[in-house]
């Protein structure tokens, strides 16, 4: 099955107030064939953003373009973006088959053509055996597949997925993640997928946009969002637990930040007052002092996590390290013991603090 | 109060109320039923039954046609002024039907609007169309309320999804929401029809009580009561009760599909 080629989808300064949700000045370009993930906590306005993209709500301000067309004023039935809701929103009075062909029925297609399209999408998703069943008899994963089939059978240029995996158990979730990746490869559709789950975003997204408090705070590759969050809120949300503020100090042609009285060398173009974040897994621990970027400290608490161990250290400031249990040979990981934390310059992500 | 005493008291009151209703209704039925065959040959009662059926069916249909768009607007559109409109639409629901009848009588009998309509041939005062109008006016708000609640119970996102699949709002309503509220519509229609059949106060005020002209079953009952014709009175009352019981049965049997029991839909 081939997706219709579409131009890129561009949101330009979209603003929308809806009850308690507000989207502020969202500008974004998603490219044909791209798997774009909008990542954000609950209440960030993710669903409203998707519904604005689909045309269900008109934006208060801003424009939406698809390729060369300004589609800002187009109703959903003209945009025809596929939409899959978190709880799938299958039509409860129709069986799986009727749900899937619902959109085709509105076109002037012959029964033969409808059946051909149905066959194709049903075999793609492996749901032939479910066709006669009513939605309420289907499991979450099965409903999800039917909802995907209902959207995909229309060959939408843009497919919008609203938290499609969050209502599923972990095992089904993993299977369906792979499924989504496969479907994306096969259909070549532009997918915009909304989630609050960082792992899901990392696995699926070609690019990720972080939406918090109705604002798009950062757009970038998963790697970039993961290691170079551009601000405290994003850093915290993607799990960089060690977040501090410092003056950037220029000394001997190198730049440093201060943490708990020690100076740490950083690689940054920024100057002046800045924030910086360090992911716990990038903190190394040692029993003896090291020459570079080393902080003395005291172990406050140790939480074994299977292969990994979470260590809370008092290094003048609270510092969290995630160390591989086997690699801590010679390091005494008991509360009260002295420890040296090493943070390589490349692991320190420097950003401007919010104004 | 002990748990047993509490339960016993509740059940006792329930039983007493049920017996009270049964006694009141069955007294009329027991006395009226034997008269029905004979009175069904009486031209006056035949007229009343026919007129009641015709007017109630027309007014119920009119109620449905008017209530559906209103209910949809109230349930789905988020516009300023709709809240005020919703309260305005509820007024006839709270008025005594007799007062509704007076309102209609004055509007159609004394105002320029009414006299203009009358000159165009649309006469509602002391006419059969007046019966229909009175039933329509009194029953419309409750049908709107029933349909509004039904439409609100259907997740608006189902209509959204239909639209992303190429359906216009009207088609999405027709293909998704309408089938999902089919039983609510049926129930609303049966209730409306039953109330239209029994409507007395508003009909009396607007259409009057003229034998063989605006004589519906309740009006007939009233006229026969006034003239002391107990035989005719009993049979029209019994017929009204029978119709009510049958429509209640239909209402109860309006099948509920399994998916309608799924919470959250």
Interface residues (C-beta under 8 A of the other chain):
Chain A: X51 X54 X55 X56 X75 X76 X77 X79 X80 X81 X82 X83 X85 X87 X89 X91 X92 X93 X102 X103 X106 X107 X134 X135 X136 X150 X151 X154 X156
Chain B: X155 X157 X158 X160 X161 X162 X163 X164 X165 X166 X167 X168 X171 X175 X176 X179 X180 X257 X258 X259 X260 X262 X264 X265
